[in-house]
Amino acid sequence: MAAPKINFFSFNGNMRILHLSWMAFFISFLVWFNHAPLLAAMRDSMGLTEQQIKTLLILNVALTIPARIVIGMLVDAFGPRRIYSMLLLTTSILCFGFALADTYERLALMRFLLGFAGAGFVIGIRMISEWFPAKQAGIAQGIYGGWGNFGSAGAAVTLPTLALMFGGADGWRWAIASTGVLALVYSAVYFFFTTDTPKGSTYFKPKRNGAMEISSVGDFFLYQLTNIPMYAALAVLTWKLGPDNIKMLSANVTWLVYSILALLYIFQAVRIYQINGHVFKTPVPDIERYSFRQVAILNLAYMVTFGSELAVVSMLPLFFMDTFQLTAAGAGLVASIFAGLNLVLRPAGGWISDKYGRKLSLVVILSGVALGYLLMSQINSDWPILLAVAATVFCSIFVNSGNGAVFAIIPLVKRRLTGQIAGMAGAYGNVGGVIFLTILSFVSPSAFFMVIALFAVVTFVATILFLEEPAGHMVEVMPDGTVQMIEIK
């Protein structure tokens, strides 16, 4: 029987879950970025230096990389309903702590911990995959991601006005606290008005928790390899906070953090072996196999799309100001277009994937990403401003639709591991932001755009060679041994 068409204005059945989930995502991102539009007020109120402001921006993303991995595991083990409610409740408390901080050290600690809010995205991916059939996975995930991502823009639009309404030097504190109240209330809404699956459906859980299950010896080593960039990104963030840059951390503390990261990687490597060591002795039955290579390619694709978006949105206003002598307001408007198109184009990327094939769509979109960044690398002050904006919009179209195309595939790899796969891909998005912004600190904007284009070309080739078109059925084995076939079209 054909699945009902998606009606965005409906609030019944799976559409109710979609609306409640994208709103949860919206609130988690509103909380995650609630400080950004209020930095000037915070600086004046607490006498912060420019270095301290930069440190807060780095701390805000530092914890999100490991948080997305951890949250992905928790979602698969305990279900999205409980984990989303828990995340919103926890971040509301951290919001209050940030609003009440009376020293920079407390402010920095709360900002670091609030990085966990950025992991909210992962939870809804599993929830939506449970409620929508495979043929609608792309458009449903695109709506969830595109509208939820708008939470960062929501913070920029509403919180400065809210701070002015509260008034006084502490207006920013009340504005921050109001987002905490919203998260607190919505944690209860999500808990009481959603369920993990439709009535009568089974929620498949991993057989063991603590690492992703894999299916072969080759996948075991590929899994270990794909973990390295996440720890490397955290090491880069530590370096930025260290004595050679912002100087928030001393040399001894910096090396201590490096050591902890190395030990954590070793611990995770051992845990992966504990979960999957059996593949060296006994082959996994064909019916339960999946290719981890799919996960690795999707990680790279999201790093190139969402990771580059994070980096470009951060540098684009200054780039246009310096290149075309625009005002801050004009340059900010151009930058907002790049990110704002995500509202429409992420769902569009998912819809295209559903309609025209997931691998083909991603391949075409990645070629557009490469071409878009190649065009942007040629922008200089001799270009007419309208042509430069057109090139930026062209690039943004493919970057944002690429976000949707990646997550149109992720729920179709292995149902019981969807949270962990989404968590790793989401973490790679943040890894891409860190890597590309670090590259920008050493090269010109033109070279920066060219490097991203080269990353896109490499990912384009890898996708053609190694990504498989989801087809047939996903297979899950129930606790009683019953085999359930989940159709993919």
C-alpha positions as CSV (number, residue, x, y, z in Angstrom):
1,M,0.0,0.0,0.0
2,A,1.3,3.4,-0.9
3,A,2.4,5.7,1.9
4,P,0.3,8.8,2.4
5,K,1.7,12.0,0.9
6,I,3.5,14.3,3.3
7,N,1.3,17.2,4.2
8,F,3.4,19.7,6.1
9,F,0.3,21.4,7.5
10,S,-1.0,18.2,9.1
11,F,-0.6,17.4,12.7
12,N,-1.7,13.8,12.7
13,G,0.1,10.5,12.8
14,N,3.7,10.6,11.6
15,M,3.4,14.3,10.7
16,R,2.8,15.1,14.4
17,I,6.0,13.3,15.3
18,L,7.9,15.2,12.5
19,H,6.6,18.6,13.8
20,L,7.3,17.8,17.4
21,S,10.8,16.5,16.5
22,W,11.9,19.4,14.3
23,M,10.7,21.8,17.0
24,A,12.8,19.9,19.6
25,F,15.8,20.2,17.2
26,F,15.0,23.9,16.7
27,I,15.1,24.5,20.5
28,S,18.3,22.5,21.0
29,F,20.0,24.7,18.4
30,L,18.4,27.9,19.8
31,V,20.0,26.9,23.1
32,W,23.3,26.0,21.5
33,F,23.7,29.3,19.7
34,N,21.9,31.6,22.3
35,H,25.1,33.3,23.2
36,A,26.2,34.3,19.7
37,P,23.9,37.4,19.1
38,L,24.5,38.5,22.7
39,L,28.3,38.5,22.8
40,A,28.5,42.3,22.7
41,A,26.2,42.7,25.7
42,M,28.1,40.0,27.6
43,R,31.4,41.7,26.8
44,D,30.2,45.0,28.1
45,S,28.5,43.6,31.1
46,M,31.3,41.3,32.3
47,G,34.3,43.2,30.8
48,L,35.4,40.4,28.6
49,T,38.4,40.6,26.3
50,E,38.4,39.7,22.6
51,Q,40.4,36.6,23.4
52,Q,37.9,35.5,26.0
53,I,35.1,36.0,23.4
54,K,37.0,33.8,20.9
55,T,37.5,31.2,23.5
56,L,33.8,31.0,24.2
57,L,33.1,30.4,20.5
58,I,35.6,27.6,20.4
59,L,34.3,26.0,23.6
60,N,30.8,26.1,22.2
61,V,31.7,23.5,19.6
62,A,34.4,21.5,21.4
63,L,32.1,19.0,23.2
64,T,29.7,18.6,20.3
65,I,31.9,16.2,18.4
66,P,32.1,13.5,21.2
67,A,28.6,14.3,22.3
68,R,27.1,13.3,19.0
69,I,28.8,9.9,19.2
70,V,27.6,9.4,22.8
71,I,24.1,10.6,22.1
72,G,23.9,8.3,19.1
73,M,24.7,5.3,21.2
74,L,22.1,6.3,23.9
75,V,19.4,6.8,21.3
76,D,19.9,3.4,19.8
77,A,19.9,1.8,23.3
78,F,17.1,3.8,25.0
79,G,15.0,5.4,22.3
80,P,14.7,9.0,21.0
81,R,11.7,10.0,23.2
82,R,13.6,9.6,26.5
83,I,16.9,10.8,25.2
84,Y,15.5,14.0,23.5
85,S,13.6,14.8,26.7
86,M,16.7,14.2,28.8
87,L,18.9,16.3,26.5
88,L,16.4,19.3,26.6
89,L,16.1,19.0,30.4
90,T,19.9,18.9,30.9
91,T,20.6,21.8,28.6
92,S,17.9,23.9,30.3
93,I,19.8,23.5,33.6
94,L,23.1,24.4,31.9
95,C,21.3,27.5,30.3
96,F,20.4,28.7,33.8
97,G,24.0,28.1,34.9
98,F,25.3,30.2,32.0
99,A,22.9,33.0,32.7
100,L,23.8,33.1,36.3
101,A,27.6,32.9,35.9
102,D,29.4,35.7,37.6
103,T,32.9,34.9,36.6
104,Y,34.5,34.2,33.2
105,E,35.6,30.7,34.4
106,R,32.0,29.7,35.2
107,L,30.8,31.3,32.0
108,A,33.4,29.2,30.0
109,L,32.6,26.0,31.8
110,M,28.8,26.3,31.1
111,R,29.5,27.2,27.5
112,F,31.7,24.1,27.1
113,L,29.0,21.9,28.6
114,L,26.3,23.5,26.5
115,G,28.1,22.0,23.5
116,F,26.0,18.9,24.3
117,A,22.9,20.8,23.0
118,G,24.4,20.5,19.5
119,A,24.0,16.7,19.7
120,G,20.2,17.1,19.6
121,F,20.2,16.8,15.9
122,V,21.2,13.1,16.0
123,I,18.2,12.0,18.1
124,G,15.5,13.0,15.7
125,I,17.2,11.2,12.8
126,R,16.4,7.9,14.5
127,M,12.9,9.1,15.5
128,I,12.0,10.1,11.9
129,S,13.4,6.9,10.5
130,E,11.0,4.9,12.8
131,W,7.9,6.8,11.7
132,F,8.4,7.3,7.9
133,P,8.8,4.7,5.2
134,A,12.0,4.5,3.2
135,K,10.5,6.1,0.2
136,Q,9.8,9.3,2.2
137,A,13.0,9.2,4.3
138,G,14.7,11.9,2.4
139,I,12.0,14.5,2.4
140,A,11.1,13.8,6.0
141,Q,14.7,14.0,7.2
142,G,15.2,17.1,5.1
143,I,12.3,18.9,6.7
144,Y,13.5,17.8,10.2
145,G,17.0,19.0,9.6
146,G,16.3,22.1,7.6
147,W,13.6,23.5,9.9
148,G,15.5,22.4,13.1
149,N,18.7,24.0,11.9
150,F,16.9,27.3,11.7
151,G,17.2,27.5,15.5
152,S,20.5,29.2,15.2
153,A,18.9,31.9,13.0
154,G,16.0,32.1,15.5
155,A,18.5,33.0,18.2
156,A,20.0,35.7,16.1
157,V,16.6,37.2,15.2
158,T,14.8,37.1,18.6
159,L,17.3,37.2,21.5
160,P,18.8,40.7,21.0
161,T,15.3,42.1,21.0
162,L,14.4,40.0,24.0
163,A,17.4,41.3,25.9
164,L,16.4,44.9,25.1
165,M,12.9,44.2,26.3
166,F,14.3,43.0,29.6
167,G,16.6,45.9,29.7
168,G,19.6,46.8,31.8
169,A,23.1,45.3,31.9
170,D,21.7,41.9,32.7
171,G,19.1,41.8,29.9
172,W,21.3,39.2,28.1
173,R,21.1,36.9,31.2
174,W,17.3,37.0,31.1
175,A,17.2,36.3,27.4
176,I,19.5,33.3,27.8
177,A,17.5,32.1,30.8
178,S,14.3,32.3,28.7
179,T,15.7,29.8,26.2
180,G,16.3,27.5,29.2
181,V,12.7,27.8,30.3
182,L,11.6,27.0,26.8
183,A,13.8,23.9,26.7
184,L,12.6,22.8,30.2
185,V,8.9,23.1,29.2
186,Y,9.5,21.4,25.8
187,S,11.3,18.4,27.4
188,A,8.0,17.5,29.1
189,V,6.0,18.1,25.9
190,Y,8.3,15.8,23.9
191,F,8.2,13.1,26.6
192,F,4.4,13.0,27.0
193,F,3.4,13.5,23.3
194,T,5.7,11.2,21.4
195,T,6.4,7.5,21.2
196,D,9.5,5.9,19.8
197,T,7.6,3.9,17.1
198,P,4.1,3.7,15.7
199,K,1.8,1.4,17.6
200,G,2.7,-2.3,17.0
201,S,6.1,-1.6,15.5
202,T,9.3,-3.0,17.0
203,Y,12.2,-0.7,18.2
204,F,15.4,-2.5,17.2
205,K,18.3,-2.0,19.6
206,P,22.0,-2.9,19.3
207,K,22.9,-6.3,20.7
208,R,25.7,-4.7,22.7
209,N,26.4,-1.0,23.7
210,G,29.6,1.0,23.8
211,A,30.6,0.8,20.1
212,M,29.0,0.4,16.7
213,E,28.6,-3.2,15.5
214,I,30.4,-4.1,12.3
215,S,30.3,-7.1,10.0
216,S,33.8,-8.0,8.8
217,V,37.5,-7.7,9.6
218,G,37.9,-5.0,6.9
219,D,35.1,-3.0,8.5
220,F,36.8,-3.3,11.9
221,F,40.0,-1.6,10.7
222,L,38.0,1.0,8.7
223,Y,36.0,1.8,11.8
224,Q,39.2,2.4,13.8
225,L,40.5,4.6,11.0
226,T,37.4,6.8,10.8
227,N,37.6,7.6,14.5
228,I,41.0,9.3,14.2
229,P,39.7,12.6,12.5
230,M,37.3,13.2,15.4
231,Y,40.1,13.0,18.0
232,A,42.4,15.0,15.7
233,A,39.8,17.8,15.5
234,L,39.6,17.9,19.3
235,A,43.4,18.1,19.4
236,V,43.2,21.1,17.0
237,L,40.7,22.8,19.2
238,T,43.0,22.2,22.2
239,W,45.9,23.7,20.2
240,K,43.8,26.8,19.5
241,L,43.2,27.2,23.3
242,G,46.9,26.5,24.1
243,P,49.9,28.8,24.6
244,D,50.6,29.2,20.9
245,N,47.2,30.8,20.2
246,I,44.5,32.0,22.6
247,K,46.6,31.1,25.7
248,M,43.7,30.0,27.8
249,L,45.5,26.7,28.5
250,S,49.0,26.4,29.8
251,A,51.5,24.2,28.0
252,N,51.2,21.6,30.8
253,V,47.4,21.5,30.6
254,T,47.5,21.4,26.8
255,W,49.8,18.3,26.9
256,L,47.5,16.8,29.5
257,V,44.5,17.2,27.2
258,Y,46.5,15.7,24.3
259,S,47.3,12.7,26.6
260,I,43.7,12.3,27.6
261,L,42.6,12.3,24.0
262,A,45.1,9.6,23.1
263,L,44.0,7.5,26.1
264,L,40.4,7.9,25.1
265,Y,41.1,6.8,21.5
266,I,42.9,3.7,22.9
267,F,40.0,3.0,25.2
268,Q,37.5,3.3,22.4
269,A,39.7,1.1,20.1
270,V,39.7,-1.6,22.8
271,R,36.0,-1.2,23.3
272,I,35.4,-1.7,19.6
273,Y,37.4,-4.9,19.8
274,Q,35.4,-6.1,22.8
275,I,32.1,-5.5,20.9
276,N,33.3,-6.8,17.5
277,G,36.3,-9.1,18.2
278,H,34.2,-12.1,17.2
279,V,34.5,-11.2,13.5
280,F,38.1,-12.4,13.6
281,K,36.9,-15.9,14.6
282,T,33.4,-16.3,13.2
283,P,31.9,-14.7,10.1
284,V,28.8,-12.6,10.7
285,P,25.8,-14.3,9.1
286,D,25.0,-12.8,5.7
287,I,21.5,-11.8,6.8
288,E,22.9,-9.4,9.5
289,R,25.7,-7.9,7.5
290,Y,26.0,-4.3,6.3
291,S,28.9,-2.4,4.8
292,F,30.7,0.1,7.1
293,R,32.2,1.5,4.0
294,Q,28.8,3.2,3.5
295,V,29.1,4.9,6.8
296,A,32.7,6.2,6.0
297,I,31.6,7.7,2.6
298,L,28.6,9.4,4.2
299,N,30.9,10.8,6.9
300,L,33.1,12.4,4.3
301,A,30.1,13.7,2.4
302,Y,28.6,15.4,5.4
303,M,32.0,16.8,6.3
304,V,32.2,18.4,2.9
305,T,28.6,19.7,2.9
306,F,27.7,20.7,6.4
307,G,31.3,21.0,7.6
308,S,32.1,23.5,4.9
309,E,28.9,25.3,5.6
310,L,29.9,25.8,9.2
311,A,33.3,27.2,8.1
312,V,32.0,29.4,5.3
313,V,29.2,31.0,7.3
314,S,31.8,31.9,9.9
315,M,34.2,33.7,7.5
316,L,31.9,34.9,4.7
317,P,30.8,38.3,6.2
318,L,34.4,39.4,6.7
319,F,35.4,38.1,3.2
320,F,32.7,40.2,1.5
321,M,33.5,43.2,3.7
322,D,37.2,43.1,2.8
323,T,36.7,42.2,-0.9
324,F,33.9,44.6,-1.8
325,Q,34.1,47.1,1.0
326,L,30.6,46.3,2.1
327,T,29.1,47.4,5.4
328,A,28.8,44.9,8.2
329,A,25.1,44.7,7.7
330,G,25.4,44.1,3.9
331,A,28.1,41.4,4.3
332,G,26.0,39.8,7.1
333,L,23.0,39.7,4.7
334,V,25.1,37.8,2.1
335,A,26.3,35.3,4.7
336,S,22.8,34.8,6.0
337,I,21.7,33.7,2.5
338,F,24.3,31.0,2.5
339,A,23.0,29.4,5.7
340,G,19.3,30.5,5.4
341,L,18.7,28.5,2.2
342,N,19.1,25.4,4.3
343,L,15.5,25.9,5.4
344,V,14.2,25.0,1.9
345,L,17.1,23.2,0.2
346,R,17.8,20.6,2.8
347,P,14.3,19.2,2.4
348,A,14.7,19.6,-1.4
349,G,17.9,17.5,-1.3
350,G,16.0,14.8,0.5
351,W,13.1,14.9,-1.9
352,I,15.4,14.7,-4.9
353,S,17.1,11.6,-3.3
354,D,13.7,10.0,-2.8
355,K,12.6,10.6,-6.3
356,Y,15.7,10.2,-8.5
357,G,17.8,7.7,-6.5
358,R,20.0,8.3,-3.5
359,K,23.5,7.6,-4.9
360,L,22.9,9.5,-8.2
361,S,21.5,12.5,-6.4
362,L,24.5,12.6,-4.0
363,V,27.0,12.3,-6.8
364,V,25.4,15.1,-8.8
365,I,25.1,17.3,-5.8
366,L,28.8,16.7,-4.8
367,S,29.9,17.7,-8.3
368,G,27.9,20.9,-7.8
369,V,29.6,21.5,-4.5
370,A,33.0,21.2,-6.1
371,L,32.1,23.5,-8.9
372,G,30.5,26.0,-6.5
373,Y,33.6,26.3,-4.4
374,L,35.8,26.4,-7.5
375,L,33.8,29.5,-8.6
376,M,34.0,31.1,-5.2
377,S,37.8,30.6,-5.2
378,Q,37.9,32.9,-8.2
379,I,36.0,35.8,-6.6
380,N,38.0,39.0,-6.3
381,S,37.4,42.7,-6.1
382,D,37.2,43.0,-9.9
383,W,34.0,40.9,-10.0
384,P,30.7,42.7,-10.0
385,I,29.1,42.3,-6.6
386,L,26.0,40.7,-8.1
387,L,28.0,38.1,-9.8
388,A,29.9,37.3,-6.6
389,V,26.6,36.9,-4.8
390,A,25.2,34.7,-7.6
391,A,28.3,32.4,-7.3
392,T,27.8,32.2,-3.5
393,V,24.1,31.4,-3.9
394,F,24.9,28.7,-6.6
395,C,27.4,27.1,-4.2
396,S,24.9,27.3,-1.3
397,I,22.2,25.5,-3.3
398,F,24.4,22.4,-3.6
399,V,25.9,22.6,-0.2
400,N,22.5,22.8,1.6
401,S,20.8,20.2,-0.6
402,G,23.8,17.9,0.0
403,N,23.0,18.0,3.7
404,G,19.6,16.5,2.9
405,A,20.9,14.0,0.4
406,V,23.4,12.5,3.0
407,F,20.7,12.1,5.6
408,A,18.3,10.6,3.0
409,I,20.7,7.6,3.0
410,I,21.8,7.3,6.6
411,P,18.5,5.8,8.0
412,L,18.7,3.1,5.3
413,V,22.1,1.6,6.2
414,K,21.2,-0.4,9.3
415,R,18.0,0.4,11.3
416,R,19.2,-0.6,14.8
417,L,22.4,1.5,14.4
418,T,20.8,4.6,12.9
419,G,21.5,6.8,15.9
420,Q,25.2,5.8,16.0
421,I,25.6,6.2,12.2
422,A,23.8,9.6,12.4
423,G,26.0,10.6,15.4
424,M,29.2,9.8,13.6
425,A,28.2,11.6,10.4
426,G,27.0,14.6,12.5
427,A,30.3,14.6,14.3
428,Y,32.1,14.6,11.0
429,G,30.2,17.8,10.1
430,N,31.7,19.5,13.1
431,V,35.1,18.0,12.3
432,G,34.9,19.5,8.8
433,G,34.1,22.9,10.3
434,V,37.2,22.7,12.6
435,I,39.5,21.4,9.8
436,F,38.4,24.0,7.2
437,L,38.6,26.9,9.6
438,T,42.0,25.8,10.7
439,I,43.1,25.6,7.0
440,L,41.7,29.2,6.6
441,S,44.0,30.4,9.4
442,F,47.0,29.5,7.2
443,V,45.9,30.4,3.7
444,S,44.0,33.0,1.7
445,P,40.2,32.9,1.3
446,S,40.7,31.9,-2.4
447,A,42.9,29.0,-1.4
448,F,40.5,28.1,1.4
449,F,37.6,27.7,-1.1
450,M,39.9,25.7,-3.5
451,V,40.8,23.3,-0.7
452,I,37.1,22.6,0.0
453,A,36.6,22.1,-3.7
454,L,39.3,19.5,-3.8
455,F,37.8,17.7,-0.7
456,A,34.5,17.7,-2.6
457,V,36.2,16.1,-5.7
458,V,37.8,13.4,-3.6
459,T,34.4,12.7,-1.9
460,F,32.7,12.7,-5.3
461,V,35.1,10.0,-6.7
462,A,34.8,7.9,-3.5
463,T,31.0,8.1,-3.7
464,I,31.0,6.9,-7.3
465,L,33.4,4.1,-6.6
466,F,32.3,2.8,-3.2
467,L,28.8,4.0,-2.2
468,E,26.0,1.5,-2.8
469,E,22.5,2.5,-3.8
470,P,20.2,1.4,-0.9
471,A,17.8,-1.2,-2.3
472,G,15.9,-4.3,-1.4
473,H,15.4,-4.7,2.4
474,M,17.1,-4.0,5.6
475,V,17.1,-7.1,7.8
476,E,16.7,-7.0,11.6
477,V,16.5,-10.0,13.9
478,M,14.1,-9.7,16.8
479,P,15.1,-11.0,20.3
480,D,13.1,-14.2,19.8
481,G,14.9,-14.9,16.6
482,T,12.2,-13.7,14.2
483,V,13.5,-12.0,11.1
484,Q,11.9,-8.8,10.1
485,M,12.4,-7.3,6.6
486,I,12.3,-3.5,6.3
487,E,11.5,-2.5,2.7
488,I,13.7,0.0,1.0
489,K,12.6,1.7,-2.2
